[in-house]
Amino acid sequence: MNRCCIIGGSGFIGQHLLRQLVPTGRDVIVLDRCPKPLVSPFEKVTYLQADYAAGLDIDRILPDLDEIILLAHTTTPKASFDDPLTDLSSNVPAAVRLFGIAADAGIKKIIFVSSGGTVYGKATDLPISESHSTNPISPYGITKLTIEKYALMYHALKSLPVVCVRPGNAYGEGQRPFSGQGFIATAMGSILQRKELSVYGETGTVRDYIHISDLVAGIIAALEDGIPGECYNIGTGIGHNNKQILDRLGPLAASSTLDILYQTLPDRSFDVPVNILDSSKLRKHTGWQPTIGFEAGLQRMWDWFLETL
């Protein structure tokens, strides 16, 4: 039985990852600054409350681990613009330290969850493959790419069995609105709370939205069958702009006698206009496929919001 540690496993992606990882028979540990959720369906999961960025508990538990999934990141894309130095200093040293220790500890596999939405920058070809140039225009993307480069350096020099995954824009049940990440969650939260939403540009940016269940399935596929030293996109290959999303949400809002209130503002210079990912490499190497269509995913997420907000 493999012993797998999810660093940063108490968040949106981490909790969905547990739902699919635990049934594989792994012994799972969550290391996070947040305490164990008061209500958790994962009784077999061990929660360790510690500050990964400070290196706490990493030395102690690493020798007993077979696999690591690194989800932890202390900032969001929006927050990284406000304080790029903190984005850099609170994420890169901790990851580099982890890679060094993991290489010496004989870890069987480590997954670094990077960002398909930010590391490429402005696309010159669509959909974006892993061979596309990486010229991020946000501190968040630069930091993610820097961590990738360190991971691949340790793979080259110390045979660290690391795989980097680059997800598209995740959405789904459990995503918090107004967090600076997740247009769909913020749109749904705004509708339900009767708040005005902002769209930057006439139709907003185009993003590759992937349901959280498909995203975590892609992470597990990379963990089990991904080739060390490789980077993999995890997306749908389909793009939707902000206005199209609001059009899709219109009938859902109307069914609850709610309106969509939004204002159109000028484009922002730091927004990548279009990001659509080519995930054929992950499909070829692992057999992974996205299974949840956009309409079905929106409905599931909307139903969850109705029950919880």
C-alpha positions in Angstrom: 0.0 0.0 0.0 1.5 3.4 -1.1 1.6 6.1 1.5 0.7 9.4 -0.1 0.9 12.9 1.3 -1.2 15.8 -0.1 0.5 19.0 0.9 -2.2 21.7 0.9 -5.0 19.1 0.9 -7.6 21.0 2.9 -8.6 23.3 0.0 -11.0 23.1 -2.9 -8.8 20.8 -5.1 -7.5 18.9 -2.1 -10.8 17.8 -0.7 -12.0 16.7 -4.2 -8.7 14.9 -4.7 -9.3 12.9 -1.4 -12.7 11.7 -2.7 -11.0 9.9 -5.6 -7.6 9.1 -4.0 -8.8 7.4 -0.9 -10.8 4.7 -2.8 -7.6 3.6 -4.6 -6.4 2.0 -1.3 -3.7 4.4 -0.5 -2.8 5.4 3.0 -3.4 9.2 2.7 -2.0 12.0 4.8 -3.0 15.7 4.5 -0.5 18.3 5.5 -2.0 21.7 5.7 -2.0 24.9 7.8 -5.7 24.5 8.2 -7.0 22.0 10.8 -9.0 18.9 10.0 -12.5 19.9 8.8 -15.1 19.6 11.5 -17.1 17.4 9.2 -15.0 15.0 7.1 -16.1 11.9 5.2 -12.6 10.7 5.1 -12.1 8.9 8.4 -9.1 6.9 7.2 -7.2 10.1 6.3 -4.6 11.4 8.7 -4.5 15.2 9.0 -1.4 17.0 10.2 -1.7 20.7 10.9 1.6 22.3 10.0 3.1 25.2 8.0 4.7 23.5 5.0 6.3 26.8 4.0 8.2 26.8 7.3 9.4 23.3 6.7 7.6 21.9 9.8 7.0 18.2 9.9 8.4 17.6 6.3 11.7 16.1 7.6 9.8 13.9 10.0 7.3 12.4 7.7 9.1 12.2 4.3 11.1 9.0 5.1 7.8 7.2 5.6 6.2 8.4 2.3 6.0 6.8 -1.1 4.2 9.7 -3.0 3.7 13.4 -2.6 1.2 15.7 -4.3 2.2 19.3 -3.9 -0.9 21.6 -4.0 0.1 24.2 -1.5 0.4 27.8 -2.8 0.0 30.7 -0.5 -1.3 33.2 -3.0 -3.9 33.6 -5.8 -3.1 35.1 -9.3 -4.8 38.3 -8.2 -3.0 38.5 -4.9 0.3 37.9 -6.5 0.1 41.3 -8.3 -0.5 43.1 -5.0 2.6 41.6 -3.4 4.9 39.7 -5.9 7.8 39.4 -3.4 5.6 37.6 -0.9 4.3 35.3 -3.7 7.9 34.5 -4.5 9.4 34.2 -1.0 6.5 32.2 0.5 6.4 29.6 -2.3 9.7 29.0 -4.0 12.0 28.3 -1.1 9.6 25.8 0.5 9.2 23.9 -2.8 12.9 23.8 -3.5 13.6 22.5 0.0 10.9 19.8 -0.4 12.4 18.7 -3.7 15.9 18.4 -2.2 14.7 16.4 0.8 12.4 14.2 -1.4 15.3 13.4 -3.8 17.4 12.1 -0.9 14.5 10.3 0.8 13.8 8.0 -2.2 10.2 9.1 -2.9 8.6 7.0 -5.6 6.6 9.8 -7.2 6.0 13.5 -6.6 3.3 15.6 -8.4 3.7 19.3 -8.6 0.4 21.0 -9.4 1.5 24.0 -11.5 -0.8 26.3 -13.5 -1.9 25.8 -17.1 -3.8 29.1 -16.9 -0.8 31.3 -16.2 2.6 29.7 -17.1 2.2 30.2 -20.9 1.3 33.8 -21.0 -0.3 35.2 -24.2 -0.9 32.3 -26.6 0.6 32.3 -30.0 -1.1 28.9 -31.0 -4.3 27.4 -29.8 -5.0 25.0 -28.2 -1.8 25.4 -26.1 0.4 22.3 -25.9 3.2 21.7 -23.4 5.8 22.7 -26.0 4.3 26.2 -26.3 6.6 29.0 -25.1 6.3 29.9 -21.4 6.2 33.7 -21.0 3.9 34.3 -18.0 2.7 37.9 -17.4 1.7 37.4 -13.8 3.9 36.9 -10.7 1.8 33.8 -9.9 2.7 32.3 -13.3 6.3 33.2 -12.9 6.5 31.6 -9.5 4.7 28.4 -10.7 7.1 28.2 -13.6 10.1 28.8 -11.4 9.1 25.9 -9.1 8.6 23.7 -12.2 12.2 24.5 -13.3 13.6 23.6 -9.9 11.6 20.3 -9.9 12.9 19.4 -13.3 16.4 20.3 -12.3 16.2 17.9 -9.4 14.9 15.3 -11.8 17.9 15.8 -14.1 20.5 15.9 -11.4 19.2 13.7 -8.6 16.6 11.5 -10.4 13.7 13.0 -8.5 10.6 11.2 -9.9 8.6 14.4 -10.4 5.7 15.1 -12.7 4.4 18.6 -13.3 0.7 19.1 -14.1 -0.7 22.3 -15.5 -4.5 22.5 -14.9 -6.9 24.7 -16.6 -9.5 26.7 -14.7 -11.2 24.5 -12.2 -14.8 24.9 -11.2 -17.3 22.8 -9.3 -19.0 22.1 -6.0 -17.2 23.5 -3.0 -15.5 26.3 -4.7 -15.6 29.5 -2.7 -16.8 32.7 -4.5 -15.1 36.1 -4.1 -11.7 34.5 -3.4 -9.8 36.1 -6.3 -9.9 32.8 -8.2 -12.7 31.2 -10.1 -15.0 33.4 -12.3 -17.8 30.8 -12.3 -17.9 30.6 -8.5 -17.9 34.4 -8.2 -20.6 34.7 -10.8 -22.9 32.2 -9.1 -22.2 33.8 -5.7 -23.0 37.2 -7.1 -26.2 36.1 -8.6 -27.4 34.4 -5.4 -26.3 37.4 -3.2 -27.7 39.9 -5.7 -24.3 41.5 -6.2 -23.0 43.2 -9.3 -20.3 41.3 -11.2 -17.5 42.9 -13.2 -16.6 41.7 -16.7 -13.3 43.1 -18.1 -13.6 43.8 -21.8 -16.6 43.4 -24.0 -16.9 39.7 -23.6 -14.3 39.0 -20.9 -11.4 36.6 -21.1 -11.6 33.1 -22.6 -10.6 30.2 -20.3 -10.5 26.4 -20.4 -12.9 25.5 -17.6 -12.6 22.0 -16.3 -14.9 20.4 -13.7 -13.0 19.6 -10.5 -13.8 15.9 -10.7 -12.1 15.7 -14.1 -9.2 17.8 -12.9 -8.4 15.5 -9.9 -8.8 12.4 -12.0 -6.1 13.9 -14.2 -3.8 14.5 -11.2 -4.3 10.9 -10.2 -3.7 9.7 -13.7 -0.4 11.6 -13.7 0.5 10.1 -10.3 -0.1 6.6 -11.5 1.0 6.6 -15.1 2.7 10.0 -15.8 6.3 9.8 -16.9 8.8 11.5 -14.4 10.4 14.6 -15.9 7.3 15.4 -18.0 4.8 18.3 -17.8 1.1 17.6 -18.6 -1.8 20.0 -19.3 -5.1 19.1 -17.8 -7.9 20.8 -19.7 -10.9 20.2 -22.0 -9.6 21.9 -25.1 -12.7 24.1 -25.2 -12.8 27.8 -24.3 -15.6 29.9 -22.9 -15.5 33.7 -22.4 -17.1 35.4 -19.4 -20.2 36.6 -21.4 -20.8 33.1 -22.6 -20.8 31.8 -19.1 -23.3 34.4 -18.0 -25.5 33.4 -20.9 -25.3 29.8 -19.7 -26.1 30.8 -16.2 -29.1 32.9 -17.3 -31.7 30.0 -17.3 -30.4 28.7 -13.9 -30.8 32.2 -12.4 -34.2 32.6 -13.9 -35.4 29.3 -12.5 -34.8 30.8 -9.1 -36.3 34.2 -10.1 -32.9 35.8 -9.9 -31.2 38.4 -12.2 -27.7 38.6 -13.4 -26.2 42.0 -12.6 -22.9 42.9 -14.2 -20.9 45.8 -15.4 -18.5 45.9 -18.3 -15.1 47.5 -17.6 -12.0 48.1 -19.7 -9.6 45.2 -20.4 -6.9 44.7 -17.8 -3.3 44.6 -19.1 -2.4 41.6 -16.9 -5.2 39.3 -18.1 -4.2 36.7 -20.7 -6.9 37.2 -23.4 -7.3 33.5 -24.4 -6.2 30.2 -22.7 -7.3 26.9 -24.1 -5.2 23.7 -23.3 -4.3 20.8 -25.4 -4.3 17.7 -23.1 -3.6 15.1 -25.7 -0.2 14.2 -24.1 -1.9 13.3 -20.8 -4.5 11.2 -22.7 -1.8 9.4 -24.7 0.4 8.6 -21.7 -2.3 7.7 -19.2 -5.7 7.2 -20.9 -7.3 10.0 -18.9 -10.3 11.7 -20.5 -12.6 14.5 -19.2 -16.1 13.1 -18.7 -18.2 15.9 -17.3 -19.7 18.3 -20.0 -19.8 22.0 -19.3 -23.7 22.2 -19.0 -23.8 19.2 -16.6 -20.9 20.7 -14.5 -22.6 24.1 -14.2 -25.9 22.4 -13.1 -24.1 20.4 -10.4 -22.3 23.4 -9.2 -25.4 25.6 -9.2 -27.4 23.0 -7.2 -24.6 22.9 -4.6 -24.6 26.7 -4.4 -28.4 26.7 -3.9 -28.1 24.3 -1.0 -25.2 26.0 0.7 -25.5 29.8 0.2 
